[in-house]
Amino acid sequence: MSGLIPQRFVEDLLDRIDLAELIGSRITLKKAGANYKACCPFHDEKTPSFNVRPDKGFYHCFGCGAHGDAISFVREFEGLGFTEAVEELARRAGLEVPYDKAARQEMQQARTLTDALDFANRFYQSALASQQGAYARDYLTQRGLDNSIIQQYQIGFAPGTGTALYDAAPKDLKGPLIETRTVSDQYGRPRDLFRNRVMFPIRNTRGKTVAFGGRTLGDDKAKYINSPESDVFHKSREIYGLFEARQAIRQLDKLLVVEGYMDVIALAQHGIHYAVATLGTATNQDSLNALLRQVRHIVFCFDGDQAGFRAADRAMENALELMADGLHLQFLMLPQGEDPDTLIRKEGAEAFRKRIDGATPLSRYLFDRQSEGLDLQLPEHRGELRARAEPLLNKMPRSTLRDAMWHEMLRLCGGRNQWQNRQQGQNYKARGWRNEGQNRPSEERIDVKLSKDSTLCLALLEAPELATEVKALADRTRQLEQAGRLARWLLENNIQTRKALVAGLATDKQARDRFYNLFDGLEHIPARESTLAAARELLSPNEEAARQQRLATLLRNLATLTPEQREELRTLSAGTLNPKAGE
């Protein structure tokens, strides 16, 4: 619907909004000259890297790269769509969004449908509290839920009679209930879709009810059923528990994605309020996009059985095309026979949090799964690993993460180090799945001989204050072209710290394009200490070795030396020869 809002109105709205006031009403800003600084609300950090430029009308985070205007901020911070964000800002500015007639009718229709579903939600909650909801209340008590969590997630009860909801609905909402198919008229007479079920309302990011999930209290063949899709409910785009998570944690920094309503609610009751559930059979790209609009760190939690691993594999494959630098995805596979609801009750919240903290990163999960059943000591099996992993990596957009995973695949397939210490034929069931990483073999760092140019470029990345020395050295030799270029750019822009370097590249597109491929040829990056030590040796070489080298050169050309060179030879010889021997 964004195309139905005139662009001129959007521009006028942005001109009217004080960006610092808008953002300052949600996070704490500190004045920094004409600008403002804060810790970024979109990723976890201790040092402020989030900058607001009210005069330019944009914000930028030098840590995670978040960037945009007032509409972008409201969308990301509140988890709203474009139209909803414009409406929010218009209300703040005292303006009315100038939709055309057709758009107004469409929005009014959507509001009518959500009004009907909100009525159904209140009806189900009332039924749970009534005498006829006693059995449902007993069931929830047996599942360990207290009243506060039941109210937080607005759990209800659908009576077993066939038309209880329809009969209770006002006349003007009966039609919308049928339109959303919460009430069915398939056989020419109304009949409630949900009967004798515990009800879980599915709410959108604004808290409006858009659908329901129902868990049977009888012997129905379908244990759980969900509302059919409608004009206000698309199951691949809605996330159960997201509204409640945002209410409990204003600034979400990660989400734990589980498989069921009761998993979300049980975790919340034990203090883990950032659990949500997708509504499809697998985590598809629509669901992932909805999640990534909220946070940049997602932990997928699945049962540790075969079906759970298949679901995790689908989530991983769907995520690969969306992976960009700054996104952090992990996989938490639970012990077989356990789900989050049962496990957190057995071992407690602290133990479960440790499992979350030890979840397997996407890169590790991918190579673990693709090398399952392989013995990487055998060339044939290393070739099989590459045949399995390469198509997956090719799905990823170009990024530092993709390059790193590609190099990891080459390392594993090259057989230079044994990454996984498995016996041939060992499988997941036999060895178990350890998310905490307790039984993983250690990885040895590979010592790589880099060129002088690459070494100095890496050193400048770690310590830009070396730019003057690197430039001086580059001016004396033609072998340091890239390092010289980078050093000159640092000096021209007076960049002396790593933080300033990152900021400079973030705001200077020409520089980004210029240095984007600087390290493309490197498969492995040495540790910072090794890089700086190697650079220092290049910048301040061993004086004795240099003296001996120059001395040898002069002696080879003794017959043709000039008087100045003979004096230099005399001086250099004084360090190793008897002074009289030089006379």
Protein Blocks (a to p, Z undefined) as FASTA:
>chain_A
ZZmpcfklmmmmmmmpcfklmmmmmmccddehjbccdddfkbccfbdcbdcdfknopacd
fknopacdfklmmmmmnopafklmmmmmmmmnopacdddfklmmmmmmmmmmmmmmmmmm
mmmmmmmmmmklmmmmmmmmmnopafklmmmnopacddfbfklmmmmpcfklmmmmmmno
maccklopacdfbghiacdddddfkopafbdcdddfblbfblbacddddfkbcfklpcgh
klmmmmmmmbacbdcddfbfklmmmmmmnopakbccdfbfbdcfklmmmmmmmpmcdcdd
ddfbfklmmmmmmmmmmmmmmgcghiacddddddehiafklmmmmnojklmmmmmmmpcc
fklmmmmmmmgoiafkbmklmmmmmmmmmmmmmmpccdfklmmmmmmmmmmmnomacfbd
cdehiafklnopafkommgccdddddddddfklmmmmmmmmmmmlmmmmmmmmmmpcklm
mmmmmmmmmmmnopabfklmmmmmmmmmklmmmmmmmmmmpmbdcdfklmmmmmmmmmmg
cfklmmmmmmmmmmmmmmmpcfklmmmmmmmmmmmmcfklmZZ
